[in-house]
Amino acid sequence: MVKAINELRYHAKKRHLSLKEEGATTTLTQAKHLIARQVGFASWQDASQILKGSSMSPNCTLWHHHACDAHMNHWFAEYVEAKRFIRSDPALVLFPYKHQFVVGDEHYIYSLGLSNYSELIYQQCQRDLVCSYRSTSWDELAAYCIRQKITNH
């Protein structure tokens, strides 16, 4: 898993240079933390662990954007419940959200800016962004989600 962490690094360096040009005394470490928080991680260290696949699970808010709020109808505290729920409708996708789980549909995916990645979501990740964690498909999707969140901020 390298695409997503490299995407985050790229934007952190870009933010650092931008802040320096504006006269800020922000360090690269601070810029990394700012970028990590912007896309849904508690810290750079948290982002690094999750995006490198060394975390137990992808507990973050990467897979959420305020535009998704209108499309979130189904929240679950337990993964097993959420997994069972998505079996009822092939259009539903399971996303991690901190230590919980949200089930969204194509509108939720659109709100994340991931409509062009439907094949990755539905076929390769099998509609489950918890179970597919650490896969190359998850990594590619996470990189695109990071890019979307930063460029459409």
C-alpha positions in Angstrom: 0.0 0.0 0.0 1.8 3.1 -1.2 -0.5 5.1 -3.5 -2.6 6.7 -0.7 0.3 7.6 1.6 2.2 9.0 -1.3 -0.8 11.1 -2.3 -1.0 12.5 1.2 2.7 13.2 1.3 2.5 15.0 -2.0 -0.2 17.3 -0.7 1.5 17.9 2.6 4.7 19.0 0.8 2.6 21.2 -1.5 0.8 22.8 1.5 4.1 23.4 3.2 5.5 25.2 0.2 2.3 27.2 -0.1 2.4 28.3 3.5 6.1 29.2 3.3 5.4 31.4 0.2 2.7 33.2 2.3 5.3 33.9 4.9 4.2 31.3 7.5 6.8 29.6 9.7 5.0 26.3 9.4 7.2 23.2 9.4 6.7 20.2 7.1 5.7 18.2 10.1 3.0 20.7 10.9 1.8 20.8 7.3 1.6 17.0 7.3 -0.6 17.1 10.4 -2.8 19.8 8.8 -3.3 17.8 5.7 -4.0 14.6 7.6 -6.7 16.3 9.7 -8.2 17.9 6.6 -8.9 14.5 4.9 -10.2 12.7 8.0 -7.3 11.4 10.2 -6.6 12.3 13.8 -2.9 13.0 13.0 -0.2 12.3 10.5 0.9 9.3 12.5 -2.6 7.9 12.4 -2.9 8.5 8.7 0.5 6.9 8.1 -0.4 3.8 10.1 -3.8 3.4 8.4 -2.6 4.1 4.8 0.4 1.9 5.1 -1.8 -1.0 6.3 -0.2 -1.3 9.7 -3.4 -0.4 11.7 -5.8 -3.0 12.9 -8.6 -1.3 11.0 -9.2 1.9 9.0 -10.7 3.9 11.9 -11.0 7.4 10.4 -13.3 9.7 8.6 -11.6 9.5 5.2 -14.7 7.9 3.7 -17.0 10.8 4.8 -17.6 14.3 3.6 -20.2 16.8 4.8 -21.9 16.4 1.4 -22.6 12.8 2.4 -24.8 13.8 5.4 -28.0 13.9 3.3 -27.3 10.3 2.2 -26.5 8.6 5.4 -29.5 6.6 6.5 -27.8 3.5 8.1 -25.3 3.6 10.9 -24.0 0.5 12.7 -21.9 0.1 15.8 -21.0 -3.5 14.8 -19.4 -4.6 11.6 -21.4 -7.8 11.5 -24.7 -5.9 11.5 -23.5 -3.6 8.7 -22.2 -6.5 6.6 -25.5 -8.3 7.0 -27.4 -5.1 6.0 -25.5 -4.6 2.7 -26.5 -8.1 1.6 -30.1 -6.8 1.3 -29.3 -4.5 -1.6 -26.5 -4.8 -4.2 -26.3 -1.0 -4.5 -25.2 -0.5 -0.8 -21.6 -0.1 0.2 -20.1 -0.4 3.7 -17.7 2.3 4.8 -15.8 2.6 8.1 -16.4 5.8 10.1 -14.1 6.1 13.1 -15.1 3.1 15.3 -18.5 2.7 13.6 -19.8 1.8 10.2 -22.0 3.6 7.7 -23.8 2.1 4.7 -24.2 4.3 1.7 -25.5 4.0 -1.9 -24.6 5.6 -5.2 -25.5 9.1 -3.9 -23.1 8.7 -1.0 -20.4 7.6 -3.4 -21.2 10.6 -5.7 -20.9 12.9 -2.7 -17.4 11.6 -2.0 -16.5 12.3 -5.6 -15.9 8.6 -6.2 -18.5 7.9 -9.0 -15.7 7.2 -11.5 -14.4 4.4 -9.3 -17.6 2.3 -9.1 -15.8 -0.8 -10.4 -13.2 -0.6 -7.7 -15.9 -0.1 -5.1 -18.4 -2.7 -6.3 -16.2 -5.4 -7.8 -12.7 -5.3 -6.4 -13.6 -4.0 -2.9 -16.8 -6.1 -3.0 -18.9 -3.2 -1.5 -17.0 -3.4 1.8 -14.3 -0.8 2.5 -13.6 -2.5 5.9 -13.0 -6.0 4.6 -11.0 -4.8 1.6 -8.6 -2.8 3.8 -5.0 -3.4 2.9 -5.8 -4.4 -0.7 -4.4 -2.5 -3.7 -7.9 -1.6 -4.7 -8.6 0.0 -1.3 -5.2 1.8 -1.5 -6.1 3.2 -5.0 -9.5 4.3 -3.9 -8.1 5.9 -0.7 -5.6 7.9 -2.9 -8.4 9.2 -5.1 -10.5 10.0 -2.1 -7.6 12.0 -0.6 -7.1 13.9 -3.8 -10.9 14.7 -4.1 -11.0 15.9 -0.5 -8.1 18.2 -0.9 -8.8 19.6 -4.4 -12.5 20.1 -3.7 -12.1 21.5 -0.2 
